[in-house]
Amino acid sequence: MLLVAAGLYLGGVRVLRRRGHRWPLRLTLMFLLLGLGSYAWVSFGFLGTWSVEIRWAFTTRIALLMFVVPVAVTLGRPVSLARAVLSERPRARVNGFLRSWLAKFFGNAIMAPVFTCLVFAVFFTPFAAVLRMSPIAEGLTSVLVPLLGLLMVLPMAAHTVARTSLFIVAEFLFAFVELVLDAIPGILLRLNDTVLDHAGLWPGALPAWFPNPVHDQHLSGDFLWFIAEVVDVPILVILMMRWIRSDKRESRSMDRLSDEEMAELTAAHLRRD
């Protein structure tokens, strides 16, 4: 995945250079170092190495792959690069997907917290132990979880769906509710003294610094709670920027109306009332 993503991105930058256009170096470095680099650090570093044996490493890895890595990937603006490089038909397909019902469903601040809570609810079931200890499940989660995160982040970051100011205000207000909803899974893991996934100690010799199962679960809740709250900040920033753009767009459309057209719209509004 890393090699394919880096190859496609660098190939797009090379195509632009051949056409006489310049792609900012800072965006390339952000995509490679922050985007793909964060994925490599989460997958191959401490969290990826010990996620099978340690619960908090597993839950933290999943949370980072869903929240942090997709946001870091979008900093390199891969959608903008694809639009600049692709021909008319492939570019239309990319735009069509970002405007599809699937992208609209996941790419808004109303659905994202609900979906996130449903995903994290798995940590309260024995299925979490299966995901943690199965090599096949580990490979699938390493691929599917960041893709789900991108599905939620890309439509908002690419500004592909035009929203009214009223809808953006509703999203913005619901994002504050998300601060509470995202904290629920972490709080439940932190306060529960029963091992929820019913998995005991990892068989075999374990280092002395390994936490016991209950403390391990408490640490899972602590890190999950912290990550879920921190990543809400860039979402609020994105929504604020969308709100400002939408307000400016609507203001320009109103300014272009003549006095007669404005009077007609006002009269029609009063008649409806």
C-alpha positions in Angstrom: 0.0 0.0 0.0 2.7 2.4 0.9 4.7 1.8 -2.3 1.7 2.0 -4.5 0.4 5.2 -2.9 3.9 6.8 -3.0 4.4 5.7 -6.6 1.0 7.1 -7.8 1.5 10.4 -6.0 5.1 10.9 -7.3 4.0 9.8 -10.8 1.3 12.4 -10.7 3.9 15.1 -9.7 6.1 14.0 -12.6 3.3 14.2 -15.1 2.5 17.7 -14.0 6.2 18.7 -14.4 6.2 17.3 -17.9 3.2 19.5 -18.7 5.1 22.5 -17.5 3.2 22.9 -14.1 4.8 22.9 -10.7 3.4 21.0 -7.7 4.4 22.5 -4.4 7.2 20.5 -2.7 5.7 21.1 0.7 2.6 19.1 -0.3 4.7 16.2 -1.6 6.6 16.1 1.7 3.4 16.3 3.7 1.9 13.4 1.8 5.1 11.2 2.1 6.3 12.1 5.5 3.1 13.0 7.4 0.6 10.9 5.5 2.4 7.7 4.5 5.0 8.2 7.3 2.3 8.2 10.0 0.8 5.0 8.5 4.2 3.4 8.6 4.9 4.5 12.1 1.5 3.2 13.4 1.7 -0.1 11.5 5.4 -1.0 11.9 6.4 0.8 15.1 5.6 0.0 18.7 1.9 -0.1 18.2 2.0 -2.5 15.2 4.6 -4.7 16.9 2.7 -5.2 20.2 -0.9 -4.7 19.1 -1.5 -8.5 19.2 -0.4 -8.9 22.9 -1.4 -5.5 24.3 -5.0 -4.2 24.2 -4.1 -0.5 24.4 -1.6 -0.8 21.6 -4.4 -2.4 19.4 -7.1 0.1 20.2 -4.7 3.0 19.8 -3.5 1.7 16.5 -7.1 1.4 15.2 -8.0 4.9 16.4 -4.9 6.4 14.8 -5.5 4.6 11.5 -9.1 5.8 11.4 -8.6 9.4 12.6 -5.1 10.7 12.4 -3.6 8.9 9.3 -6.5 10.0 6.9 -6.2 13.6 8.0 -2.4 13.5 7.5 -2.9 12.0 4.1 -5.3 14.8 3.0 -2.6 17.4 3.9 -0.9 16.5 0.7 -4.0 17.2 -1.3 -4.0 13.9 -3.3 -7.5 14.6 -4.7 -6.4 18.0 -6.1 -3.3 16.3 -7.7 -5.5 13.6 -9.2 -7.8 16.2 -10.7 -4.9 18.1 -12.2 -3.3 15.0 -13.7 -6.2 12.8 -14.9 -7.8 13.1 -18.2 -11.5 14.2 -18.5 -13.2 10.9 -18.1 -11.2 9.5 -15.1 -11.4 12.9 -13.5 -15.2 12.9 -13.9 -15.2 9.4 -12.2 -13.3 10.7 -9.3 -15.6 13.7 -8.9 -18.6 11.5 -9.3 -17.5 9.2 -6.5 -16.8 12.2 -4.2 -20.3 13.4 -5.0 -22.0 10.0 -4.7 -24.4 9.1 -2.0 -21.8 7.0 -0.2 -19.4 10.0 0.1 -22.3 12.2 1.2 -23.4 9.6 3.7 -20.0 9.2 5.4 -18.5 12.6 4.7 -20.5 14.8 7.0 -20.2 15.8 10.6 -23.5 14.2 11.5 -22.9 10.6 10.3 -19.2 10.4 11.2 -19.5 10.3 15.0 -22.4 7.8 14.9 -20.3 5.5 12.6 -17.3 5.9 14.8 -19.2 4.9 17.9 -20.5 1.8 16.1 -17.0 0.9 15.1 -15.6 1.4 18.6 -18.4 -0.6 20.1 -16.6 -3.7 18.8 -14.1 -3.1 21.6 -16.8 -4.1 24.1 -17.3 -7.5 22.6 -15.3 -10.8 22.4 -14.9 -10.0 18.6 -12.2 -7.5 19.6 -10.0 -10.4 20.8 -10.5 -12.1 17.4 -9.5 -9.0 15.5 -6.5 -8.5 17.7 -5.1 -12.0 17.6 -6.0 -13.1 14.1 -3.2 -12.4 11.5 -5.8 -12.2 8.7 -8.0 -9.8 10.7 -5.0 -7.7 11.5 -4.1 -7.4 7.8 -7.7 -6.5 6.9 -8.0 -3.9 9.6 -4.7 -2.3 8.5 -6.2 -1.8 5.0 -9.9 -1.2 5.6 -9.7 1.1 8.7 -7.7 3.9 7.0 -9.9 3.6 3.9 -13.0 4.1 6.0 -11.3 7.1 7.6 -10.5 8.5 4.2 -14.1 8.0 3.2 -15.1 10.3 6.0 -12.4 12.9 5.6 -11.9 13.3 1.8 -15.3 14.7 0.9 -15.0 17.4 3.6 -11.4 18.2 2.7 -12.0 18.2 -1.1 -15.1 20.5 -0.8 -16.9 18.5 -3.4 -20.4 18.8 -2.0 -22.0 22.3 -1.8 -23.7 22.8 1.5 -26.1 25.6 2.5 -25.1 27.8 5.4 -27.9 26.4 7.4 -26.8 22.8 6.9 -23.2 23.7 7.8 -24.4 25.4 11.0 -26.2 22.2 11.9 -23.0 20.2 11.2 -21.0 22.6 13.3 -23.4 22.3 16.2 -23.5 18.6 15.9 -19.7 18.5 15.9 -19.8 19.8 19.5 -22.1 16.9 20.4 -19.5 14.7 18.8 -17.1 15.7 21.5 -19.3 13.9 24.0 -20.2 11.0 21.8 -16.6 10.1 20.9 -15.7 10.1 24.6 -18.2 7.4 25.5 -16.3 4.3 24.2 -13.1 5.4 26.0 -14.9 6.3 29.2 -16.7 2.9 29.3 -13.4 1.1 28.7 -11.7 3.2 31.4 -14.3 2.7 34.1 -15.1 -1.0 33.5 -13.2 -3.4 35.8 -14.3 -6.5 33.8 -12.3 -7.6 30.8 -14.8 -7.0 28.1 -13.2 -9.0 25.3 -12.9 -12.0 27.6 -9.2 -12.5 26.5 -6.9 -13.5 29.3 -3.1 -13.0 29.5 -1.2 -13.6 26.3 0.2 -17.2 26.4 4.0 -17.5 26.8 6.7 -15.5 28.6 5.8 -11.8 28.7 8.0 -8.9 29.7 7.7 -7.6 33.2 6.4 -4.2 32.0 3.3 -5.8 30.5 0.1 -4.5 32.2 -2.4 -6.9 33.6 -5.6 -7.4 31.5 -7.8 -4.9 33.5 -5.1 -2.2 33.6 -4.5 -2.8 29.9 -8.2 -2.2 29.2 -8.1 1.0 31.3 -5.1 2.2 29.3 -7.0 1.4 26.1 -9.9 3.7 27.3 -7.5 6.5 28.2 -5.7 6.6 24.9 -9.0 6.1 22.9 -10.6 8.9 24.8 -7.7 11.3 24.2 -7.3 10.6 20.5 -11.1 10.8 19.8 -11.2 14.2 21.5 -8.1 15.7 19.9 -9.0 14.8 16.3 -12.3 16.7 16.7 -10.3 19.9 16.5 -9.4 19.8 12.8 -12.9 18.7 12.0 -14.2 21.9 13.7 -11.7 23.9 11.8 -12.7 22.4 8.4 -16.4 23.1 9.2 -15.6 26.7 10.1 -13.8 27.2 6.8 -16.7 25.6 4.9 -19.1 27.9 6.8 -17.1 31.0 5.8 -16.9 29.9 2.2 -20.6 29.1 2.0 -21.5 32.5 3.5 -19.3 34.3 1.1 -20.7 32.4 -1.9 -24.3 33.1 -0.8 -23.5 36.8 -0.2 -22.0 37.1 -3.7 -25.1 35.5 -5.3 -27.3 38.0 -3.4 -25.2 40.9 -4.4 -25.6 40.1 -8.1 -29.4 40.4 -7.8 -30.9 43.6 -9.1 -33.2 45.7 -6.9 -36.3 44.4 -8.8 -35.2 40.7 -8.3 -34.5 41.3 -4.6 -37.9 42.9 -4.2 -39.6 40.0 -5.9 -37.8 37.5 -3.7 -38.7 39.4 -0.6 -42.4 39.6 -1.7 -42.4 35.8 -2.5 -40.9 35.1 1.0 -43.6 37.3 2.7 -46.4 35.5 0.7 -45.1 32.1 1.9 -45.2 33.4 5.5 
